[in-house]
Each structure stands twice: as C-alpha cells, then as structure tokens.
Amino acid sequence: MSYLYPALGAAVAIAGSDKLAGDKRYSRMFRHLGWSRDNMRAAAAAEVVGGLLMGPRSTRRVGGALLTATSAALLISELRHGDDRLALARGLVFMAGVAALLAPGKKAVLF
C-alpha cells in the first residue's frame, strides 16, 4: 500500500508532462473542449506538480487537492461537451486525487 499513491502520482505526472510537451492530440482535445493552449498548459502543470506531490506522505494531501481541483474543472468541461470517453478517464484521475486528499498520514502545511 505504501507504493500506491506514489505510483498513481507518477502516472498522472507523466500524463501531464505529455500535455506540457505539446502533444498535438492533447491540443486538439483541449480545443474541442473550448480550452486555450495556455489553459491546457496550466492544467498540465497542475497534473505534473500534483502527481509529484502525491509521492511523499508529507505533501500527498496537497497533491491530492491540486489534482482534485484540476480534474473537477476538466471533468465538468468534458461532461458539458458530451465526451463520455474522456470523462471516464478523468473521473479516475479525480478519484485518485480525492483518495490522496483524504489519505491518512503526516499533516501537510496546508491541511
């Protein structure tokens, strides 16, 4: 169980780094959702940072909060545009963020 959150965080950070690298598939996806390139980069940066913060116990809850907020915004947008396939994947990231936010462990500075 001690590797669950670091593994989930690493997966989210890797996915976020693909967006930061400017993968054209992600650019099209965000354009479809009505998000600008800057919005995409901000969401991607939040995924990378949130994912990395999920690793250490002391920052896990902060990372979870960041991923939960970012994923909620994207999930709402995906559902509004009727993109169930994207919403399903995003829902899993959202749940990982919520789990990290509620995870027991050392208290972080913000929580």
Summary of the structure (lengths in Angstrom):
residues: 111
radius of gyration: 13.6
end to end distance: 21.9
largest distance: 40.1
contacts: 359
relative contact order: 0.17
helix: 77%
strand: 0%
